[in-house]
Amino acid sequence: MIKVNKQDALNYHMEGKPGKIEVIPTKMVSTQHDLALAYSPGVAEPCKEIAADKENVYKYTAKGNLVGVISNGTAVLGLGNIGPDASKPVMEGKGVLFKKFAGIDVFDIEIDCTDPAEFVRIVKSLEPTFGGINLEDIKAPESFKIENALKEQMNIPLMHDDQHGTAIISSAALLNALELAGKKIGEIKMVVNGAGAAAIACAKLYVALGVKMDNIVMFDKGGIIRPERNDLDIYRAQFVTLRKINTLEDAMRDADVFVGLSAGNVLNPDFVKLMAPNPIIFALANPDPEIPYDVAMSTREDLIMATGRSDHPNQVNNVLGFPYIFRGALDVRATEINEEMKLAAVHALAKLAKEPVPDIVHKAYGDNTISFGRFYLIPKPLDPRLITTVSPAVAKAAMESGVAKYPITDWEGYEQELQERIGIDQKLMTRINNQAKKDPKRVLFAEADNYKILKAAQTVKEQLIAEPILLGNRVRIQEIIHENHIDLQGVTIIDPFEEDAKREEFAQILYKKRQRKGLTLFDCRRLVRDRIYFGSLMLETGEVDALISGLTRDYSRTILPAIQVIGVEEGVNKVAGMYIILNKKEPYFFADTTVNINPTADELVDIIGLTARTVKFFDTEPRMAVLSYSNFGSVQGDIPNKGSEAVRKAKQRYPDLLIDGEMQANTALNRNLLREHYPFSTLAEKGANTLVFPTLTAGNIAYKLLQEIGGAEAIGPVLMGMRKPVHILQLGSSIREIVNMVAIAVVDAQNYNNKHI
């Protein structure tokens, strides 16, 4: 019989702590002891804790991250009442989206029940299982009755997504469309075609945002909703109109907004012509909108339009809402999803659409021109910022409205945890970005006549990471800014060919530096016409705080001007390059990957010192391994001998440094392998996080392979040992990589300034 320690059993079952989410890895059940902890007898311990206090169910089980997606199949997509069995693919798909976009686990449950009271009883009985309930594809008016009854009876967040998801996303689009149209929400006239669950919920949320009830005209299958009709339920009766309107054509005359949640091809193009200037049409029927997109857009040049289709701009897609709304609600243990939380999601989505679009979104959609405007009213579904924008907004609204049982206090930490939920491990760069924002510096972009550079400059400006300064041909830079709708208003542009006096001044400075190193004054006047030389001299003379270059030219051609003008810091013999490799476990640091082709043992010691200092710059304690094809002398050769000699000398020069080698790469990273075969190693306890390569070839190949086929993100190269902050981009870097390098350059400049105050 296996005896189980109580605390071991509780730790095994513990899923999180009140008020804090944790990413839980899959638990191993590979031994009899593991099995005893997972089930009998160990499982009894958390059972007793929960029996004593029901709230402990969130601590010792997965309930707090589990949502039930529940339907009876009475209103599935555009297919109608197809029954619970046929609805199951949709519910399973919904579960995939919850997991993909918000890290939420889902059980889908299809119930063979059309009686609202019985449906409510069944779902209410499931409350002990779930942290939240997403009702799906239930026809109106039963859906209203079911949701209202369950909200009254249950104490977990619950939402009928067909109603409120569409309402939230379309409301965000409406706010931004009205801003572009120059119209006030309290003055617009709106036509709503359709009076089902989604239409009623949309209209109610629009009213909450400021649309006047008297200015809404609603239609259903029976026509306009008027008080004399005797077939209206209480939900449609809220939207009766007293205006002298009898037809859709009458309603469309001078209307500002048309919202269609009905059927395809019911809106006549001639009716669109009757609308007020700068009209807004949300034709949300799927798969066929109320009016075809191309037809509508050709009817009015001033039209702003959204549909439910992904092949047209401004898709009103519920995936922009429900994963993140439930994420925020679950993370503060909200007892409901209330109006305040829905409105918070609306405003968060609307605001996000106005921010610069990250490069990852441009790549996902194959469009570098995405920016706020008629064709981009709401964020794209693949925008990774949604979880860190919408979920915190919902969580804060839950707290402020008094329905949060476990408030969040560390919002920066919460953002990092949200990123980890979906596999975005940006903790290191988040720290660097936050540090940069505390004291933004002047960063010179030496290749500013490039779309990526200008988008990165816009991003760092908008996010207050740096003060960008653009270097290059002024006319060409302004053309690219205009063509791509890049907002760089107020940013300084410096064209070297407009700066005759400055070029001469810089030529004289360069001549004094290099006159005994083979350069004539004529040579220097020619060289300062090159932007890298000109930019390096701006940094040298203190006109900027950091220099970014290298996007469009070879590394060696970029680093040489910087070394000739700026030089290396005191005590450094050679500069070196390091890459940061991000994955889901932790950041790894690779050196030298860019500068020294075949360093000697003594040069490796210099690289080790520079790398260790730089890793500490990133608030990480270096655990260094010098790599080879040998493990601690198992194979003789020039590379292993050089590595072991470098380790011996490095330990003498840096006695406090945790370093070992020479060793193979898998040995350095595999703690179990180290413990089993090389327990004497100083890295046996934790393994290495910093890898020193024996040659440039090895390091360069390693990081590029990981980047291309290993799925890792590579940040760098970080140039180490320069006297002032110079950072050289990898040829063809993405916008995100450029932004990361700018943040590093700013923090580097902050440290430089602190040393020289």
C-alpha positions, 0 to 999 in steps of 0.5 A: 500500500502506498502512503500519500502525504497530504500536502503532496496530494493537495499540491498535485491537484492545485490549479491556482490561487484566488485572484491569480491565474497560473498556466498549468502544464500537463501532469505526469502520471508515469509511476504508481506514486503519481497515480496515487496522487492523481486518484485514490487515495490522494484525491481524497485530500482536495475533496475534503478541502472543497467539502469544507469550503466550496470556494476551494474548488477553484483552487484544487480543480480546473473549474475556474478555467472551464466554460460550458458551451451549451445549445439545443440546436434551435437556431444554428448559424443560418441553418435554423432548427437542425437539432442538438446532434447537428449542432455539435460541430459548431459547438466543438468549433466554438471550443477550439476558438476559446482555447486558441484565443484565450486559453480557456478549456471547454466542454460542449453540451448539446441538450435535447430539450426545447422547453425553456423551463426544463432547459434552465433546470438542466443548465442550472444543475451543471453549475458545480462543473463550470466556471462559466456558461456560453449559451449558443444557437438558441432561437428567440424568444426562448433564448431571452427567457432562458438567459434571464432565468439562468442569470438570476439563478446562477452565480457564474458568468453566463452569456448568450453569445449570439445576442451579446457577441454580435452586439458588442462587436458591431457596437465597436464598429458603430462607434468608429464608423460614426467617428469617421462619418462625423456623426453624433450617436445621439442624433443618428437615425437607424434602421434595424432589419431583423428582430431575432435574438441578435437584433434585439441585443444589438439595438439594446446595446446601441441604446446604452451607447447613446442611440435614441430609442425613438430614432430606431425603426425595426423590421421583422418578418411581419414588417415594421414593428408598430404598436397596432400589431397584435403578434409582438412579444415583450422583446420586440414591443420595446422597439415599436415606432410611432413615426409615419413609416410603413415600408423599408423604403420609407425607413431608409430615407435619410437614415444614417445607419442600416443594421441587417440581421435578417436574410440575404439580398433583402436591401434594394440598392435604390434604398441605399441611395436614399440614405443620408450622407456618409451612410453606414451599412452593417449587412450581417446576414451570413453567408449572404448579406442583406445587400452584396458588398460590391453592389453596395459599395458601387452604389455610394462612394461615401458608404461605410460598410461591414458584413459578417463575411471574412472576404470583405473588410470589417467582418463583424466576427464574434471571436473578437469578443467571447474568448476575451470577455470570458477570460476577463470574467473568469480571472476575477471570478465574476458572478455574472457578465453585466452591461458594464462589462459588455460596454467595457469590451465595446470601448476596448475594441473600438480603441484598439482599432485606432492603434498602429497595427503590428507586423504580425497582423500585416503578415497574417492577412498579407496586407501592409496597409491596414490602418484605421479607416473606412476599411478597418473599423474593428481589429482583425481576429488574429491580432494578438493584442486582443487578449491583453486589451479586452480581457483586462477591460472586462476584468476592471469593469467587473471589479468596478461594478461589484461583481468580481469576487477576486480582484486583480491588483498587479495589472502588469503581471496579469498582462504577462499571464494573459500572453502566456495563456496563448503561448506568447512568452514576452516577459523579457521584452515586456520588462525592456519595453516598460523600462524604455517607456520610463525615459524614452530616448532619441533613436536615429533610424538610419534607413528611414526610406523603408516601410518597415522602419517607418511603421516601427517608428510609428509604433515606438512613438505611439507606445512612448518607447522612443523619440524616433528621428528619421534619416534619409531622403526627405521626399521619399520618406514623406511619400512612403508615409503618405502612401501607407497612411503612417502617422508620424506627424511631428517626427523629425526628418533629417536629409543629409543632402540638405545639410551641407554645413553639417556634412562638412563638420562631420567630415572634419570630425571623421578626418581627425579620427581616421587621418592616421588610419588611411583616410584623407579629408577627401575620403571623409567628405565622401564617406559622410554622404553615407547614412551609416557614417552620418548617423554614427557621427550624429550619435558620436556628437550627442545629437541622438542617443542611439542608432538603429541600422542594418535592415537593408545592407549586410552586417559587415558593411553596417558595423564598420562605420560604427566601429570607425566612428564610435569605437569600442568601450574602454577595456574591450578588445573586440565587439561581439553579437548576441541573439535572444531566443524566446520560446515557451520555457525561458529566454536563451542567449546565443553568442557570438552569432554575428562578429567573430568568425573563429575566435581564439580561446582568449577571445572567447573569454572576452566574449564570455565576459561581454555576454554575461554582462549583457544577459544580466542587463536583461535581468537574467542570471547567466548560466553559461555553457561553452559549446563543442561537439565533445562533452568534457574532453570526450573527443579531442580536437581544436574546437574542444581544446579551445572550449575547455581552455576558454572555460578554464580562463573564464573561471579565473577571470570571472570567479563568480560566473556560473559557467562550464564546458566544453559540452554538446548543445543538448547536454547543456540544455538537458538537466536530466542528462547532466545530472545522470552523466555529468553530476560534477557540472556546475550546470547540473542543477538548472542547465544552461540559458546562455550558449557560447559558440566556438565559431561564428558559423556554429552560432549563426546556423543555430539561431537561424535554424531555430528561427525558421524551423524551430518556431522560436522568436529571435531578437537581435543581434544585440551588439556588445562592447560598443562605446555608445548604443549602436544596434544593427538589425538583422537583414530583413527584420520584421517590424516587431523585431525592429521595435524590440531592438529599439526598446533595447537601444533605449534601455542601453542609452539610459544605462549609458547616460547613467554612467556618464552623469 
